[in-house]
């Protein structure tokens, strides 16, 4: 049995490394190399991500997901408690560190928001390839993270940029939030999307991952990682270690078991959201720091996420 567990952990580790990490880091590296060589317009890349690619992904992600009411009710309490805890504790930490408002906004977002989409979904599909419930739960978590990013996350960046008095207007102008609501409405009303709209939406969404990672590479191309501020390490520790520890506490508190508990614990361990770096660039809130936190947490997550997967299986064995 112990040998089978070790082989399973090794399979998960190699799968995450080869199927998720290596392709992602290759595109990030390519973006960094090309930006150093050709000096791309970062404002253009930011607008392309924010106003074209992200809305398409958000709409399709919601529209295509099975929004099962029972699943949503079962995990909503966990998501509210766990993310609420991260919000409160990251706020306390920011005050203890005496961070100025814009830096505090980025710091809190690096801890609260995670890469549950293009990182979390492939990992959950890999881990739960024989348990569809686990992958379905990850879809629900991803939708929740999308709403959290484009409400709480955007508010943080807007207020950090000195526009807290206009945050409602700034939030209303965010095209991603409108895409999410549109996706929910079309899904619940069973609106059929005609092929002449569906096909371009799919093509745009397919381009998102590559261009977003390319943009991240361009952001960190000129950053000096030998002189990363200590706050970056605090962000990475908060996201990769503290978040899953808090998740374990919430899971035990709510009495969640089995595959559901495994999926929620694993979903809490993913690296800093790539969208944090994109929004930091868009709102000019310490984009270098955000990009460093995203990249470092992504690099280290191949080890930490694998450890959380192993711990989840030990703590919450599947019944039957």
C-alpha positions in Angstrom: 0.0 0.0 0.0 2.8 2.4 0.9 4.6 1.6 -2.3 1.4 2.3 -4.3 1.0 5.7 -2.5 4.6 6.6 -3.3 4.1 5.7 -7.0 0.9 7.7 -7.0 2.6 10.8 -5.6 5.4 10.4 -8.1 2.9 10.1 -11.0 1.1 13.3 -9.8 4.3 15.1 -9.4 5.6 14.2 -12.9 2.2 14.8 -14.4 2.0 18.4 -12.9 5.6 19.0 -14.0 5.3 17.8 -17.6 1.7 18.6 -18.4 1.2 21.9 -16.6 4.5 23.5 -15.4 6.8 23.0 -18.3 4.4 24.3 -21.0 3.5 27.3 -18.9 7.1 28.2 -18.1 8.1 27.7 -21.7 5.6 30.4 -22.8 6.6 32.7 -20.0 10.2 32.3 -20.9 9.5 33.0 -24.6 7.6 36.2 -23.7 10.5 37.4 -21.5 13.0 36.7 -24.2 11.0 38.3 -27.0 10.3 41.4 -24.8 14.0 41.9 -24.1 14.7 41.6 -27.8 11.8 43.7 -29.3 10.5 45.8 -26.4 6.7 45.2 -26.8 4.1 47.8 -25.8 2.9 46.6 -22.4 -0.2 48.8 -22.5 -1.4 47.2 -25.7 -0.8 43.7 -24.2 -2.7 44.7 -21.1 -5.7 46.1 -23.0 -5.8 42.9 -25.2 -6.0 40.7 -22.2 -8.4 42.9 -20.3 -10.9 43.8 -22.9 -10.9 40.9 -25.3 -9.4 37.6 -24.0 -10.5 37.6 -20.3 -14.1 38.4 -21.1 -14.3 35.6 -23.6 -12.8 33.1 -21.2 -15.1 34.3 -18.3 -18.2 34.0 -20.5 -17.4 30.5 -21.8 -16.2 29.3 -18.4 -19.6 30.1 -16.8 -21.8 29.1 -19.8 -20.3 25.7 -20.3 -20.1 24.7 -16.6 -22.7 22.5 -14.9 -23.9 24.8 -12.2 -25.5 22.1 -10.1 -27.4 23.6 -7.2 -26.5 20.8 -4.8 -22.8 21.1 -5.5 -22.9 24.9 -5.1 -24.7 24.6 -1.7 -22.3 21.9 -0.5 -19.1 24.0 -1.1 -20.4 27.6 -0.8 -19.9 27.6 3.0 -16.3 26.5 2.6 -15.5 29.1 -0.1 -17.0 31.9 1.9 -15.2 31.0 5.1 -11.9 30.1 3.6 -11.7 33.2 1.3 -13.1 35.4 4.0 -10.4 34.2 6.4 -7.7 34.9 3.8 -9.1 38.4 3.2 -9.2 39.3 6.9 -5.7 37.8 7.7 -4.0 39.3 4.7 -5.5 42.7 5.7 -4.1 42.3 9.2 -0.7 41.3 7.8 -0.7 44.3 5.5 -1.3 46.6 8.4 1.4 44.9 10.5 3.9 45.4 7.6 2.8 49.0 7.4 2.3 48.8 3.6 1.1 51.9 1.7 -2.3 51.5 0.1 -1.4 50.4 -3.5 1.2 47.9 -2.3 -1.2 46.6 0.3 -3.8 46.0 -2.4 -1.4 43.9 -4.5 -0.1 42.0 -1.4 -3.7 41.1 -0.3 -4.6 40.0 -3.8 -1.6 37.7 -4.2 -2.7 35.8 -1.1 -6.5 35.8 -1.6 -6.7 35.1 -5.4 -5.3 31.9 -6.9 -4.8 30.5 -10.4 -7.7 28.2 -10.3 -8.4 28.3 -14.0 -5.6 27.3 -16.3 -3.5 25.8 -13.5 -6.2 24.4 -11.2 -8.5 22.8 -13.8 -5.7 20.8 -15.5 -4.3 19.7 -12.1 -7.8 18.6 -10.9 -8.4 16.7 -14.1 -5.1 14.9 -13.6 -5.7 14.2 -9.9 -9.4 13.2 -10.2 -9.3 11.5 -13.6 -11.3 8.6 -12.0 -13.5 10.7 -9.8 -15.5 13.3 -11.9 -16.9 14.9 -8.8 -13.4 16.3 -8.0 -13.1 18.0 -11.4 -16.7 19.3 -11.2 -15.9 20.9 -7.8 -12.9 22.6 -9.3 -15.1 24.2 -12.0 -17.3 25.7 -9.3 -14.3 27.0 -7.4 -13.0 28.5 -10.6 -16.3 30.3 -11.2 -16.2 31.6 -7.6 -12.7 32.8 -8.0 -13.6 34.6 -11.2 -16.3 36.6 -9.4 -14.0 37.2 -6.4 -11.3 38.5 -8.7 -13.5 40.8 -10.6 -15.3 42.2 -7.6 -13.0 42.2 -4.5 -9.8 42.0 -6.6 -10.7 44.9 -8.8 -11.9 47.0 -5.9 -8.5 46.5 -4.2 -6.6 47.6 -7.3 -9.0 50.6 -7.9 -8.7 51.8 -4.4 -5.0 51.2 -4.4 -4.7 53.4 -7.5 -6.3 56.3 -5.5 -9.8 55.9 -7.0 -11.6 54.4 -4.0 -14.3 57.1 -4.3 -15.0 55.9 -7.8 -14.7 52.1 -7.3 -18.3 51.3 -8.2 -17.9 53.2 -11.5 -14.6 51.5 -12.2 -16.0 48.1 -11.3 -19.0 48.7 -13.6 -16.6 49.5 -16.5 -14.8 46.1 -16.1 -15.8 44.0 -19.1 -15.0 40.7 -17.4 -17.7 41.2 -14.8 -20.3 41.9 -17.5 -19.1 38.7 -19.3 -19.6 36.7 -16.1 -23.1 37.9 -15.5 -24.0 37.4 -19.2 -22.7 33.9 -19.0 -24.8 33.1 -15.9 -27.9 34.6 -17.5 -27.5 32.7 -20.8 -26.8 29.5 -18.9 -29.8 29.7 -16.6 -32.1 30.8 -19.4 -30.8 28.1 -21.7 -30.0 30.7 -24.4 -28.4 29.0 -27.4 -25.4 30.9 -28.8 -25.4 30.9 -32.6 -22.3 29.4 -34.3 -21.2 32.7 -35.9 -20.7 34.0 -32.3 -19.7 30.8 -30.6 -16.8 30.0 -33.0 -15.0 33.3 -32.6 -15.5 33.2 -28.8 -13.9 29.8 -28.6 -11.0 31.0 -30.8 -10.4 34.0 -28.6 -10.7 32.0 -25.4 -8.2 29.5 -26.8 -5.7 32.3 -27.3 -6.0 33.6 -23.7 -3.6 31.2 -22.0 -0.7 31.7 -24.4 -1.1 35.5 -24.6 -1.6 35.9 -20.8 1.5 33.8 -20.1 3.4 35.7 -22.8 2.4 39.0 -21.1 3.5 37.7 -17.7 6.9 36.8 -19.3 7.2 40.3 -20.7 6.3 41.8 -17.3 9.2 39.9 -15.6 11.6 40.2 -18.5 13.5 43.2 -16.9 12.9 42.3 -13.3 15.9 41.5 -11.1 15.0 38.3 -9.2 18.2 38.4 -7.2 16.8 41.5 -5.4 13.2 40.4 -4.9 11.7 42.2 -1.9 10.9 40.1 1.2 7.2 40.9 0.7 7.3 38.6 -2.4 8.2 35.7 -0.1 5.5 36.6 2.3 3.0 36.5 -0.6 4.2 33.1 -1.7 4.1 31.7 1.8 0.6 33.0 2.4 -0.7 31.6 -0.9 1.1 28.2 -1.0 1.3 27.3 2.7 -1.1 29.3 4.8 -4.1 29.0 2.4 -4.2 25.2 2.5 -3.6 25.2 6.3 -6.6 27.4 6.7 -8.6 25.2 4.3 -7.9 22.1 6.4 -9.3 23.9 9.4 -12.5 25.0 7.6 -13.0 21.5 6.1 -12.8 19.9 9.6 -15.0 22.7 11.0 -17.7 22.0 8.4 -17.4 18.2 8.6 -16.7 17.8 4.8 -15.3 14.4 3.8 -14.1 12.3 0.9 -13.6 13.5 -2.6 -15.3 16.8 -1.8 -12.8 17.5 1.0 -9.9 16.5 -1.2 -11.0 18.7 -4.1 -11.5 21.8 -1.8 -8.2 21.4 0.0 -6.3 20.9 -3.3 -8.1 23.9 -4.8 -6.9 26.1 -1.9 -3.2 25.4 -2.7 -2.8 26.8 -6.2 -0.3 29.6 -6.9 -1.0 33.3 -7.1 -3.5 34.2 -9.8 -2.0 35.3 -13.1 -4.8 37.8 -13.3 -3.3 39.6 -10.3 -0.3 40.4 -12.5 -2.6 41.5 -15.4 -4.7 43.8 -13.2 -1.6 45.2 -11.5 -0.3 46.1 -14.9 -3.6 47.6 -16.0 -4.1 49.7 -12.9 -0.4 50.5 -12.5 -0.1 49.0 -9.0 3.4 47.6 -8.5 3.3 45.3 -11.6 6.8 44.1 -11.1 6.1 42.9 -7.6 2.9 41.2 -8.7 4.6 39.4 -11.6 7.4 38.2 -9.3 4.9 36.8 -6.8 3.0 35.0 -9.6 6.1 33.5 -11.2 7.8 32.4 -7.9 4.6 30.9 -6.5 4.1 29.0 -9.8 7.6 27.6 -9.8 7.4 26.5 -6.2 3.8 25.1 -6.5 5.0 22.0 -8.4 6.4 20.8 -5.0 3.8 22.3 -2.6 0.7 21.4 -4.7 2.0 17.8 -5.0 2.4 17.7 -1.2 -1.1 19.0 -0.6 -2.5 16.3 -3.0 -0.7 13.6 -1.0 -2.0 15.2 2.3 -5.5 15.4 1.0 -5.6 11.7 0.2 -4.3 10.8 3.6 -6.6 13.1 5.6 -9.8 12.6 3.6 -9.8 9.1 2.1 -12.5 8.4 -0.5 -15.3 6.2 0.7 -15.9 2.9 -1.1 
